Amino acid sequence: MKNPLEELCYVYILYFDEAKGHVPLLMFPNEELKENKKFMRPIKFHPIWFLDIEESEALDHIDLEYKGYTFFGKKLLTISKRKKRRAGLDEDTPETIVIIISLPNDLDIFGDDLIGKILNIIKDDFEEKLYEVIQCEIAKEEVIKTPKVKECIAEGEKIKKKMRDTLRNTCKEFFSSVIKQTDSTSIKKQKAVSFLALKGVDFSHILEGANGSFSNLKIFDPNRKSSGEIKLKRPFEIMDIHVVDDSHELEIMVRNNTENEYENIMVKITHVKEFFEKEVMNQMIEEWYPEEELLFISPIIPHINEYLFFLIQENDDQEKLLTKKIDVDTLKKD
């Protein structure tokens, strides 16, 4: 992969401007996406913004789950040396800094530790320099770039480069250290490590001294009884998705790929609008026979083009057997 961290983790560092609202200071690993309104929507509406600093400090972090990702947020105050744009605020009124990291839901078990590490690094190494980064971003808006303004921008960019390098090293070391943990007893954690492997995180440090084997890596719990031969293919697979224009419906054909009969499978189709998830269909399949194909038909809601399809095993764990994002516009083009 060209940039594995781009698939694993995003770090957002923002401050609150009285006139402009939430302003990104730094994004890692891809700074260009801060201009992408669709990409930044969950950041804009993250609940961390609506808590005061005392409420935020009382909690480890504030979470938002959105479209397959979990966004962990933390707020802090730092020194300020800029003129405020709201009456009643002094030049030395502290800046409100928000740190948000996003992880795929498969890796959300690591969110507590990772945002804690990043928060401590920002406090220890950059807390007294963040005001210079803010001044740098404000200086970029100046129409006439005087030598003093250019110097301010240059100093801010130097600090941002150091922050990016530090974040890159921190994230790489963090995910690498997670993989080195060979004594994990958490199935969820083991699945997350498997996800990292599939995303191309380097395992060479494990292979060293292990005779070229993954035998020391505990991906699955050896104390659990095997349910049979491990297969690479998924237990359920979407065979076809079709848009019926005349009736404005989605037809979704799903197959049980296994030789096992499944009971009590919940089939859900939802859509997300303004960060609220709404159900379009909720159906219980009491028995799903081996290699059986079932057709599910769902209405298409006007002006809603993106849907989420779920197969959920109705048990204590509410295990998701299959998830699929469906884009109606893309299907129509195909």
Secondary structure, 3 states (H helix, E strand, C coil): CCCHHHHHCEEEEEEEECCCEEEEEEEECCHHHHHCHHHHHHHHCCHHHHCCHHHHHCCCCEEEEECCEEEEEEEEEECCCCCCCCCCCCCCCCEEEEEEEEEEHHHHHHHHHHHHHHHHHHHHHHHHHHHHHHHHHHHCCCCCCCHHHHHHHHHHHHHHHHHHHHHHHHHHHHHHHHHHCCCCCCHHHHHHHHHHHHCCCCCHHHHCCCCCCCCCCCCCCCCCCCCCCCCCCCCEEEEEEEEECCCCEEEEEEEECCCCCEEEEEEEEEEEECCEEEEEEEEEEEEECCCCEEEEEEECCCCCCEEEEEEEECCCCCCEEEEEEEEHHHHHHC
